[in-house]
Amino acid sequence: VTKAQSSTGNEKEKKTNPSTAVAVTTIKETIGKRPKLLGAILDMLISEHATKGGGLDYIKTLSMKKKKEKLLDGTKAGSISILGGSTNLSCPLVADILLTFGQLPRSYEVLDIMARILDAAVQSGFISDNSIAQIQGCLRTIFRPSQAEQSQSIQSSSKDKVEGTKIKLSLKPTKASTSSSMFPDLPVDDSQFERKLLQRVLKKAIASMKEHDPQGLFLNQVTDAIAPGYFSIIDKPICIRAMEEKVMSSTYKSIDEYKDDTLLLFSNCCKYNTGAAGQWFRTEAGRQKKIWKEEIFSEAKSKFKADMAKRKNSLKRKPKPPPPLAFAPGKSDKPTSSATESRAKEAKEDKAINNLTAEDVKPLPPWKYKRRKTEIVVPSMQCLAAMLLADPFVVRVLMDRIQKILKVDVLKTKSVPAGHHALPSIFQLLNIARISTQLCALKGKRCYIPDAGLRNVLTDGEEFNPSYESTRNCLPLFSKLLLDAELDRRMAIGGDLHEAALQDILTKPELQIKEWDGTSTLYDLRAVVEGALVYLLQPGNTNEAALQAQFPRFEAALDELSGGNMLNERPFFVSMAHALLRFKSKLPHSTRDLVTGCMIKWLKKEEIATPKTAICSPLHECFMHLLNEWSSLGNLVLPRDLFLSLGEEAVAASSRGAIGQKCQRFAKLWASDDDCFSAVKEQYTRMLSGTPDARALQWKETIGIADESPPASPPGDEKQDDP
């Protein structure tokens, strides 16, 4: 487990430690078919996530009197962030173990379903409404309280109380859906298996087609610039990438549809390339068509038929009904007659999880309850479910979906964000991911589902509800931020409203600062704004002139959302660096100056942290890493003198000193072997290694860094050694 996490957490260790895939394979071989050992390893990962994610540290900051009441209250957890990044490496490792273990024990069945749904969403890069509904179905079952715990559910009315404890999801299919199964790997009607098998076979066939097309003749779509008059001759253009997209989206319903598209691919080439000039293209098309027909398609068709026949034979055996799930551990007492009647009544309304659709997307009611010692299971299924949602890859997909909903559905239809059918549910999933470290620190002793934010529900007698503030009050502010940014782009040079702006027909929207006041505890909204800024900084999403007005808007919003403390937002800064480095040598200098000025300003915040914290912060490290990457692209992007000057500014800002003066705090850390400063020092060492020796020595003297020659002996020692 330690090797699996360290192999993705430190650049130096990547060269020596095995990859996560190798570690997962090793863990799987070690576990074998021993469920107790599987549970022990998962429990270790829960503890690791609680430690690295800050859950245990947060417990220590609370007094014993308030610990029980305030542990899961997000308003007090200032250091908690949804974007865990490298601190959440235990979460994808949990998902990998669950997905590769094979036949999981009975108690893991719903957790396995949830892991597979999230894995499919991550692989496709998109989470659909159906997937959201199915994830909610899994959470309803996993977080279901026992009969003794139902009275502890926090609801604001008797109606909500019944809704909060009633579970409308089970493994039992309804009469209307007897032909389908809850388990995606074993559908009764076999349509899902056939679709997955066809997709797997065709993916391999597409890969083989790419291998036998070394020149990429059929890879991409043909344009008129490449082939003049192509679309006047070819009615149905097709390419390998278009076919690959059809495979990934399961557009092909049969292998014959794939066959028709492939034959059309070769036919189009021969139809367009006529005469002597097209002889080579026709010959190449004939060669690839022969290989495809005799090898690729023949193998794919045989594989598909063989696997379907094997599947049909296996289904002839009478399937065993799925075992009942008991999610009230330690309770083996038989239910009373009234409880039996209640469950029988609920069973009529139950739906299998895989039958849930977009119409079933509905936020979960808030729950909060404590388990007895006899009811605690190791590992906690609630903790593992929260860790699956806290997976950085899953969080990224959820963030992308929020951005798309706001831009496509909310802004274009001029609707209220909280009124969207999926937004409150996605924000609730993000909040579950946010409290995953606290849940893991409690090891299942307390379970909690945060409110979705549609109603201002009082929690523990406190009037402030972060979820309500995010979803109802502040999400419209973010919508306005996107509208203002779009208007800035249209009013800038090259925009369709530029002439109107010059004639004072339109005025630029004012900068929002006061509107964001008091939002420093809305961690989910902060992550959404950070993601929108990263998207904006990518090449092609805006222009240099518009960014001069757009960037300060996002900067002001993040100042308030973070309370001025952006020192530990490593995932955001790493993502922003990747977006800016896509410009390569074409990076506009004005964009470079905007970003560097903003990051240095965040380093200067004196009231948020001590100088040592600022010097050793991820912000400082990521800032110098970005400068080093820009410098490697040449002086056109970042001249050496400007590089050294910015480095000096960063030292002064983080040390709370003045530019041009010696920084004793920085120099002291440089001379020490403090591990927290090693990453920052590595970036400065990289900067100085590419600088001429005389200039590097001058920079060190300005900062106050002593020469790295062997230190002189103390005066007392010199007298003793003097003959």
C-alpha positions in Angstrom: 0.0 0.0 0.0 2.8 2.4 0.9 4.6 1.7 -2.4 1.4 2.2 -4.4 0.9 5.6 -2.9 4.4 6.8 -3.0 4.8 5.8 -6.6 2.4 8.6 -7.6 3.2 11.1 -4.9 6.8 12.2 -5.3 8.7 12.9 -8.5 12.0 11.4 -7.0 10.3 8.2 -6.0 8.7 7.6 -9.3 12.0 6.4 -10.7 12.6 3.8 -8.0 9.2 2.6 -6.9 6.8 0.4 -8.9 3.7 1.9 -10.5 0.3 1.9 -8.9 -0.8 -0.9 -11.3 2.1 -3.1 -10.2 1.3 -2.4 -6.6 -2.4 -3.2 -7.0 -1.5 -6.5 -8.8 0.9 -7.3 -5.9 -1.8 -6.6 -3.3 -4.3 -8.7 -5.2 -1.9 -11.6 -5.3 -1.2 -11.2 -1.6 -4.9 -11.1 -0.7 -5.9 -14.0 -2.9 -9.4 -15.1 -1.8 -9.1 -14.1 1.8 -11.9 -11.5 2.5 -10.5 -10.7 6.0 -7.2 -9.7 4.6 -9.0 -7.6 2.0 -10.9 -5.8 4.8 -7.7 -5.3 6.7 -6.0 -3.6 3.8 -9.0 -1.4 3.1 -9.1 -0.4 6.7 -5.4 0.6 6.4 -6.3 2.8 3.5 -9.1 4.4 5.5 -6.6 5.3 8.2 -4.1 6.6 5.6 -6.8 8.8 4.1 -7.8 10.2 7.5 -4.1 11.0 8.3 -3.0 12.5 5.0 -6.3 14.3 4.4 -6.3 16.1 7.7 -9.1 14.3 9.3 -7.1 13.2 12.4 -5.5 16.6 12.7 -8.9 18.2 12.7 -10.1 15.9 15.5 -7.1 16.9 17.7 -8.0 20.6 17.3 -11.4 20.1 18.9 -12.0 19.8 22.6 -13.5 16.5 23.9 -16.7 18.3 24.8 -17.3 19.7 21.3 -15.6 16.9 19.3 -18.8 14.8 19.0 -21.0 17.7 17.9 -18.6 19.7 15.7 -16.5 17.1 13.9 -18.6 16.9 10.8 -19.5 20.6 10.7 -17.8 21.9 7.6 -17.9 25.5 8.8 -15.0 24.9 11.2 -12.7 22.9 8.9 -10.7 25.7 7.3 -8.0 23.5 5.9 -10.4 21.0 4.3 -10.5 21.1 0.5 -12.5 19.1 -2.1 -9.6 19.0 -4.5 -7.4 16.7 -2.4 -4.9 16.0 -5.2 -1.9 13.9 -4.0 -3.3 13.8 -0.4 -6.2 11.6 -1.7 -4.1 8.9 -3.4 -5.6 6.3 -1.1 -9.0 6.9 -2.8 -8.1 5.7 -6.4 -6.2 2.8 -4.8 -9.4 1.7 -3.0 -11.3 1.8 -6.3 -8.5 -0.2 -8.1 -8.6 -2.9 -5.4 -12.4 -3.2 -5.5 -12.4 -3.4 -9.3 -9.6 -6.0 -9.6 -10.4 -8.2 -6.7 -12.8 -10.4 -8.6 -15.8 -12.0 -6.7 -16.2 -9.7 -3.7 -17.7 -10.8 -0.4 -21.5 -10.3 0.0 -21.2 -7.1 2.1 -19.2 -5.3 -0.7 -21.8 -5.9 -3.4 -23.3 -2.4 -3.5 -19.9 -0.8 -3.0 -18.7 -2.7 -6.0 -21.6 -1.5 -8.1 -20.8 2.1 -7.1 -17.1 1.6 -7.9 -17.9 0.3 -11.4 -20.3 3.2 -12.1 -17.7 5.8 -11.1 -15.0 3.9 -13.1 -17.1 4.0 -16.2 -17.7 7.7 -15.7 -14.0 8.4 -15.3 -13.0 6.4 -18.4 -15.6 8.2 -20.5 -14.8 11.6 -18.9 -18.5 12.3 -18.4 -21.0 11.4 -15.7 -24.6 11.1 -16.9 -27.8 11.7 -15.1 -28.4 8.0 -15.1 -25.1 7.4 -13.3 -25.8 10.1 -10.8 -29.2 8.4 -9.9 -27.5 5.0 -9.6 -24.8 6.5 -7.4 -27.4 8.0 -5.2 -29.1 4.6 -5.1 -25.9 3.0 -3.8 -25.5 5.7 -1.2 -29.0 5.3 0.1 -28.3 1.6 0.6 -24.8 2.0 2.0 -25.7 4.8 4.4 -29.0 3.1 5.5 -29.3 3.3 9.3 -30.4 0.3 11.3 -33.7 0.2 13.1 -32.1 1.5 16.2 -30.4 4.4 14.4 -33.4 5.6 12.4 -34.6 7.8 15.2 -31.3 9.8 15.1 -31.8 11.0 11.5 -31.8 14.8 11.4 -34.9 16.1 9.7 -36.8 19.3 10.0 -40.3 17.8 9.9 -42.1 14.5 10.5 -42.5 14.1 6.7 -38.8 14.6 6.1 -38.0 12.2 9.0 -39.9 9.4 7.3 -38.3 10.3 4.0 -34.8 10.4 5.5 -35.0 6.9 6.9 -37.0 5.1 4.3 -34.9 3.3 1.8 -36.5 3.1 -1.7 -33.7 1.0 -3.2 -32.8 -2.6 -2.8 -31.5 -5.6 -4.7 -35.0 -6.8 -5.5 -36.2 -5.9 -9.0 -39.8 -4.8 -9.4 -42.4 -6.7 -11.3 -42.1 -4.2 -14.2 -38.4 -4.9 -14.5 -38.2 -8.6 -13.9 -36.2 -8.9 -17.1 -33.3 -6.9 -15.8 -30.9 -7.3 -12.9 -29.3 -4.9 -10.5 -25.8 -6.3 -11.3 -24.3 -4.7 -14.4 -22.0 -7.7 -14.9 -24.9 -10.2 -15.1 -28.0 -8.8 -16.9 -30.9 -11.2 -17.3 -31.9 -9.9 -20.8 -28.2 -10.1 -21.9 -28.4 -6.8 -23.8 -25.9 -5.1 -21.6 -23.5 -7.9 -21.9 -23.8 -8.0 -25.7 -23.2 -4.2 -25.8 -20.1 -4.4 -23.7 -18.8 -7.4 -25.6 -19.3 -5.7 -28.9 -17.6 -2.6 -27.7 -14.6 -4.6 -26.4 -14.3 -6.5 -29.7 -14.6 -3.4 -31.9 -12.1 -1.4 -29.8 -9.5 -4.1 -30.5 -10.5 -4.1 -34.2 -10.1 -0.3 -34.4 -6.7 -0.5 -32.8 -5.6 -3.1 -35.4 -6.8 -0.8 -38.2 -4.6 2.0 -36.8 -1.6 -0.3 -36.7 -2.0 -1.3 -40.3 -2.4 2.3 -41.4 1.1 3.7 -40.7 0.7 6.8 -42.8 -2.6 7.7 -41.1 -4.4 7.8 -44.4 -7.8 6.9 -43.0 -7.2 8.2 -39.4 -8.7 11.7 -39.5 -11.6 13.3 -41.3 -10.8 14.7 -44.8 -11.1 18.4 -45.3 -11.5 20.5 -48.4 -8.1 22.0 -47.7 -6.5 18.6 -48.0 -8.7 17.2 -50.8 -10.4 20.0 -52.8 -14.0 19.2 -53.8 -14.1 16.1 -51.6 -17.6 16.8 -50.1 -19.1 17.4 -53.6 -18.1 13.8 -54.5 -18.4 11.9 -51.2 -21.9 11.9 -49.7 -21.1 10.1 -46.5 -17.5 10.8 -45.2 -16.1 8.5 -42.6 -12.8 8.1 -40.8 -11.3 5.8 -38.2 -11.6 8.4 -35.4 -15.3 8.8 -36.2 -15.7 5.0 -36.0 -13.8 5.0 -32.8 -16.2 7.6 -31.3 -19.1 5.4 -32.4 -17.6 2.4 -30.6 -17.0 4.4 -27.4 -20.5 5.8 -27.3 -22.0 2.3 -28.2 -23.6 3.7 -31.4 -23.0 0.4 -33.1 -25.8 -2.0 -32.3 -24.3 -4.9 -34.3 -21.0 -5.9 -35.8 -22.6 -5.5 -39.3 -23.0 -1.8 -38.8 -19.2 -1.6 -38.1 -18.7 -3.7 -41.3 -20.7 -1.2 -43.4 -18.8 1.8 -42.1 -15.4 0.1 -42.8 -16.4 -0.8 -46.4 -17.7 2.8 -46.9 -14.3 4.0 -45.7 -12.4 2.2 -48.4 -15.1 2.9 -51.0 -14.8 6.6 -50.4 -11.1 6.5 -51.0 -11.4 4.7 -54.3 -14.3 6.9 -55.4 -12.4 10.2 -54.9 -8.9 9.1 -55.9 -9.4 8.4 -59.6 -7.0 8.4 -62.5 -3.2 8.1 -62.4 -2.8 10.6 -59.6 -4.9 8.5 -57.3 -3.3 5.1 -58.1 -1.2 5.0 -54.9 -4.2 5.8 -52.7 -6.3 3.1 -54.4 -3.5 0.5 -54.0 -3.1 1.4 -50.3 -6.8 1.2 -49.8 -6.9 -2.2 -51.4 -4.0 -3.5 -49.3 -5.6 -2.4 -46.0 -9.0 -3.7 -47.1 -7.6 -7.1 -47.7 -5.9 -7.2 -44.3 -9.1 -6.0 -42.6 -11.3 -8.5 -44.4 -9.0 -11.6 -43.9 -7.6 -10.8 -40.5 -9.1 -8.0 -38.5 -12.8 -8.5 -39.2 -12.6 -12.2 -39.4 -11.0 -12.4 -36.0 -13.5 -9.9 -34.5 -16.5 -11.7 -35.8 -15.3 -15.1 -34.6 -14.5 -13.7 -31.2 -17.9 -12.1 -30.9 -19.8 -15.2 -31.9 -17.7 -17.5 -29.7 -18.2 -15.3 -26.6 -21.9 -14.9 -27.2 -22.3 -18.7 -27.6 -20.4 -19.3 -24.3 -22.5 -16.7 -22.6 -25.7 -18.4 -23.9 -24.6 -21.7 -22.5 -23.8 -20.3 -19.1 -27.3 -18.7 -18.9 -29.0 -22.0 -19.5 -28.1 -22.9 -16.0 -30.7 -21.7 -13.4 -29.4 -18.5 -11.9 -29.2 -18.2 -8.1 -31.2 -15.3 -6.7 -29.0 -12.5 -5.3 -28.4 -12.9 -1.6 -30.0 -10.3 0.7 -27.8 -7.5 1.9 -27.8 -6.8 5.7 -26.6 -3.3 6.2 -27.2 -3.3 9.9 -24.1 -5.2 11.0 -24.2 -7.1 14.2 -28.0 -7.3 14.1 -29.2 -10.9 13.7 -32.5 -10.5 15.5 -35.5 -11.4 13.5 -37.7 -8.4 12.6 -41.1 -8.0 14.2 -44.2 -8.6 12.3 -44.8 -4.8 11.9 -41.3 -4.4 10.5 -41.8 -7.3 8.2 -45.0 -5.8 6.9 -43.3 -2.4 6.5 -40.5 -4.0 4.5 -42.9 -5.9 2.3 -44.8 -2.7 1.6 -41.6 -0.9 0.6 -40.5 -3.8 -1.5 -43.4 -3.2 -3.9 -41.9 0.3 -4.5 -38.3 -0.8 -4.8 -36.3 -0.3 -7.9 -33.0 -2.0 -8.9 -30.1 0.4 -8.9 -29.2 -0.2 -12.5 -32.8 0.7 -13.6 -32.6 4.2 -12.2 -32.7 7.0 -14.8 -32.4 10.7 -15.0 -36.0 11.0 -13.7 -34.8 9.4 -10.4 -32.1 12.0 -9.7 -33.0 13.5 -6.3 -30.8 14.8 -3.5 -30.5 12.5 -0.5 -32.1 13.8 2.7 -29.5 14.8 5.3 -28.7 12.0 7.8 -26.6 12.0 10.9 -26.4 9.2 13.4 -24.0 7.4 15.7 -23.4 3.6 15.7 -23.1 1.4 18.7 -19.9 -0.5 19.2 -21.6 -3.8 18.3 -22.8 -2.3 15.0 -19.4 -1.0 13.8 -17.9 -3.0 10.9 -14.3 -3.0 9.8 -13.8 -1.7 7.2 -16.6 0.8 7.2 -18.6 0.8 4.0 -19.6 4.4 4.5 -16.0 5.4 4.7 -15.1 3.5 1.5 -18.1 5.0 -0.3 -17.0 8.5 0.6 -13.4 7.7 -0.5 -14.7 6.6 -3.9 -16.3 10.0 -4.3 -13.1 11.7 -3.1 -11.0 10.1 -5.9 -9.4 13.1 -7.7 -10.4 11.6 -11.0 -14.1 11.4 -9.9 -14.0 14.9 -8.5 -12.7 16.2 -11.8 -15.5 14.6 -13.7 -18.1 16.0 -11.2 -16.5 19.5 -11.6 -16.6 19.2 -15.4 -20.3 18.3 -15.3 -21.1 21.4 -13.1 -19.3 23.6 -15.6 -21.2 22.2 -18.5 -24.6 22.4 -16.8 -24.1 26.1 -15.9 -22.9 27.0 -19.4 -25.3 25.0 -21.5 -28.4 24.6 -19.4 -28.5 27.4 -16.8 -27.1 30.4 -18.7 -28.6 29.7 -22.1 -32.1 29.1 -20.6 -31.7 31.9 -18.1 -32.8 29.6 -15.3 -32.0 29.5 -11.6 -29.0 27.1 -10.8 -30.7 25.5 -7.8 -33.7 24.7 -9.9 -31.7 22.4 -12.2 -32.6 18.7 -11.6 -29.0 17.5 -11.2 -26.9 20.4 -9.8 -28.0 20.0 -6.1 -27.3 16.3 -6.3 -23.8 16.8 -7.7 -23.0 19.4 -5.0 -24.1 16.9 -2.4 -21.8 14.3 -3.8 -18.9 16.8 -3.7 -19.7 17.6 -0.1 -19.6 13.9 0.8 -16.2 13.8 -0.8 -15.2 16.8 1.2 -16.0 15.2 4.6 -14.5 11.8 3.6 -11.4 12.5 5.7 -13.5 13.1 8.8 -15.7 10.0 8.2 -12.5 8.0 7.9 -11.1 9.5 11.1 -14.3 8.3 12.9 -14.0 4.8 11.4 -17.7 4.4 10.9 -18.6 5.4 14.5 -20.6 8.3 13.1 -22.3 8.5 9.7 -23.3 11.7 8.0 -24.8 12.8 4.7 -24.7 16.6 4.3 -27.6 18.6 3.2 -28.1 19.3 -0.6 -28.7 23.0 0.1 -32.2 23.3 -1.2 -33.6 24.2 2.2 -32.1 26.2 5.0 -32.0 23.3 7.5 -30.6 24.0 11.0 -27.8 21.7 12.0 -26.9 21.4 15.7 -28.8 24.7 16.3 -26.5 26.7 14.0 -28.1 29.0 11.5 -25.3 28.9 9.0 -25.8 26.2 6.4 -22.8 26.0 3.9 -24.7 23.8 1.5 -27.6 26.2 1.4 -25.3 29.2 0.9 -23.5 27.4 -2.0 -26.5 26.1 -3.9 -29.1 28.8 -3.3 -27.3 32.1 -2.5 -23.9 32.0 -4.2 -24.2 29.8 -7.2 -26.0 32.6 -9.0 -23.0 34.8 -8.3 -20.8 32.3 -10.2 -23.3 32.3 -13.1 -23.0 36.1 -13.2 -19.2 35.7 -13.1 -19.4 33.5 -16.2 -21.7 36.0 -18.0 -19.4 38.9 -17.2 -16.4 37.0 -18.5 -18.2 36.2 -21.7 -19.2 39.8 -22.1 -15.6 40.8 -21.6 -14.6 38.5 -24.4 -17.2 39.9 -26.8 -16.3 43.6 -25.9 -12.6 43.1 -26.3 -10.7 43.6 -29.6 -11.9 41.1 -32.1 -15.3 40.6 -30.4 -18.6 41.3 -32.0 -19.4 44.0 -29.4 -16.1 45.8 -29.6 -17.5 48.6 -31.7 -20.4 49.1 -29.4 -18.0 49.3 -26.4 -15.9 52.0 -28.2 -19.0 54.1 -28.8 -20.0 53.8 -25.1 -23.2 52.0 -26.1 -22.1 49.2 -23.7 -20.2 49.5 -20.5 -18.1 46.8 -18.9 -19.6 45.0 -15.9 -18.3 46.1 -12.5 -15.9 43.9 -10.6 -17.7 41.8 -8.0 -16.0 42.0 -4.6 -18.6 42.7 -1.9 -21.0 40.1 -3.4 -18.5 37.3 -2.5 -18.0 38.5 1.1 -18.4 35.8 3.7 -18.0 32.9 1.3 -14.7 31.6 2.7 -16.3 28.3 4.0 -17.8 27.3 0.7 -15.2 24.8 -0.4 -17.3 23.3 -3.1 -17.9 26.6 -4.8 -14.2 27.6 -4.5 -13.3 24.4 -6.4 -15.8 25.2 -9.1 -14.4 28.7 -9.6 -10.9 27.4 -9.7 -11.9 24.9 -12.4 -13.5 27.6 -14.5 -10.4 29.7 -14.3 -8.2 26.8 -15.4 -10.5 26.2 -18.4 -10.4 29.9 -19.3 -6.5 29.9 -19.3 -6.3 27.1 -21.8 -5.4 28.1 -25.4 -8.3 29.0 -27.6 -10.8 29.7 -24.8 -10.2 33.5 -24.6 -7.9 36.1 -26.1 -5.1 38.2 -24.7 -7.2 41.4 -24.6 -10.2 39.9 -22.9 -8.2 38.1 -20.3 -7.0 41.5 -18.9 -10.6 42.0 -17.7 -11.6 38.4 -17.0 -8.7 37.4 -14.8 -9.2 40.0 -12.1 -12.8 38.9 -11.7 -11.8 35.3 -10.9 -8.9 36.6 -8.7 -11.3 38.7 -6.7 -13.8 35.8 -6.3 -11.0 33.4 -5.2 -9.7 35.9 -2.7 -13.1 35.9 -0.9 -13.8 32.2 -1.3 -10.5 31.2 0.2 -10.4 34.0 2.8 -7.1 35.1 1.2 -5.4 31.8 1.9 -4.5 30.1 -1.4 -1.2 28.7 -0.1 -2.3 25.0 0.0 -4.3 24.8 -3.3 -1.8 22.5 -5.0 -4.2 20.8 -7.3 -5.4 24.2 -8.6 -1.9 25.5 -9.2 -0.7 22.3 -10.9 -3.8 22.3 -13.2 -3.3 26.0 -14.0 0.4 25.4 -14.8 -0.6 22.6 -17.2 -3.0 24.9 -18.9 -0.5 27.7 -19.3 2.3 25.4 -20.6 0.1 24.4 -23.5 0.9 27.8 -25.1 4.5 26.7 -25.2 6.6 29.5 -26.8 3.4 31.5 -27.9 2.5 32.5 -24.3 1.4 36.2 -24.3 3.5 38.2 -22.0 0.5 40.0 -20.6 -1.0 36.6 -19.5 2.4 35.7 -17.9 2.5 38.9 -16.0 -1.1 38.6 -14.8 -0.5 35.1 -13.4 2.8 35.8 -11.7 1.5 39.1 -10.2 -1.5 37.2 -8.7 0.6 34.4 -7.3 3.1 36.7 -5.7 0.2 38.7 -4.2 -1.2 35.5 -2.6 2.3 34.8 -1.2 2.3 38.2 0.5 -0.8 37.7 2.6 0.7 38.3 6.1 -2.4 37.7 8.2 -3.1 34.2 6.9 0.1 32.3 7.8 3.5 32.5 9.3 6.5 33.2 7.1 7.8 29.6 7.3 4.4 28.3 6.2 4.4 30.7 3.2 7.9 29.8 2.3 7.3 26.0 2.4 3.8 26.3 0.9 2.7 24.4 -2.3 1.9 27.8 -3.8 5.6 28.8 -3.5 6.7 25.5 -4.9 4.3 25.6 -7.9 5.1 29.2 -8.7 8.8 28.4 -9.0 8.1 25.2 -10.9 6.0 27.2 -13.4 8.8 29.7 -13.8 11.3 26.9 -14.4 9.1 25.4 -17.1 8.7 28.8 -18.8 12.4 29.4 -18.7 13.1 26.0 -20.4 11.1 27.3 -23.4 13.6 30.0 -24.0 14.1 33.8 -23.4 11.1 34.6 -25.6 8.8 33.4 -22.9 10.8 34.2 -19.7 14.1 36.0 -20.0 16.7 34.9 -17.5 17.0 38.3 -15.7 13.2 38.5 -15.3 13.3 34.9 -14.0 15.8 35.8 -11.3 13.9 39.0 -10.5 10.6 37.1 -10.0 12.4 34.5 -7.8 13.7 37.4 -5.7 10.2 38.8 -5.4 8.8 35.4 -4.4 11.4 35.1 -1.6 10.6 38.6 -0.3 6.9 38.0 -0.5 6.9 34.7 1.3 9.5 35.8 3.9 7.5 39.1 4.6 10.6 41.1 3.6 11.4 43.8 1.1 12.9 43.3 -2.3 16.7 43.8 -2.4 17.1 43.0 1.3 18.5 39.9 2.8 15.8 37.3 4.0 17.1 35.6 7.1 14.2 33.2 7.4 14.7 32.0 3.8 18.4 31.7 4.3 18.0 29.8 7.5 15.7 27.2 5.9 18.1 27.0 2.9 21.0 26.0 5.3 18.8 23.5 7.2 17.7 20.0 6.2 14.0 20.7 6.8 11.9 18.3 4.8 9.0 20.8 4.3 11.4 23.1 2.5 13.1 20.5 0.3 10.5 20.8 -2.6 10.8 24.6 -2.7 14.6 24.4 -2.5 14.7 22.0 -5.4 13.0 24.5 -7.7 15.4 27.3 -6.7 18.3 25.0 -7.2 17.0 24.2 -10.7 16.8 27.9 -11.4 20.3 28.6 -10.2 21.8 25.6 -12.1 20.8 27.2 -15.4 22.3 30.6 -14.4 25.9 31.6 -14.9 28.0 31.1 -11.7 28.7 34.8 -11.2 25.1 35.8 -11.6 23.9 32.9 -9.4 26.4 33.9 -6.7 25.2 37.5 -6.9 21.5 36.4 -6.5 22.4 34.3 -3.4 24.3 37.2 -1.8 21.2 39.4 -2.4 19.0 36.9 -0.7 21.5 36.3 2.1 22.3 32.7 1.3 25.8 31.8 2.4 28.3 30.1 0.1 28.0 26.3 0.2 31.7 25.8 1.0 32.6 23.9 4.2 31.6 26.0 7.2 34.3 27.6 9.3 35.0 26.3 12.8 33.6 28.2 15.8 36.0 30.6 17.4 36.5 28.4 20.5 37.5 25.5 18.4 40.0 27.5 16.5 41.9 28.4 19.7 42.0 24.8 20.8 43.4 23.7 17.5 46.0 26.5 17.2 49.5 25.1 17.9 
